[in-house]
Amino acid sequence: MFSRLFSRATEKHYLVADVESGSIGIAIVSVPPKGIVRIEAAGRTPMQLDDASSEQALSSAVQALPTLTTQVMSAYQERQGAKAIQPREGYFLLHAPWVRAYGARVEGNL
């Protein structure tokens, strides 16, 4: 599925963030021009939802992202060593109950 969406002449690396109702996940995904997509490194952390409003819970999720991203990037660079390729694009997946349906493209430096 992803190989078709992201087909390029060379292998690309993407940062994918996934926020669900109870946890936050980050992954470095490697997409070759042909073949199988690989998860190079990944991490997930639970969200603290005890008696928190939706805004507070989402705020805690956003605050947890930099720490989790640093952990996953460190694990990726440790495993890959000099071969580690910096992801140039990122995708942020936000699941219910935070959204009903919405899509947007954001460009910038990772």
Buried (B, 14 or more C-beta within 10 A) or exposed (E): EBBEEBEEEEBBBBBBBBBBEEBBBBBBBBBBEEEEBEEBBBBEBEBEBEEEEEEEBBEBBEEBBEEBBEBBBEBBBEEBEEEBBEBEBBBEEEEEEBEEEEEEEEEEEE
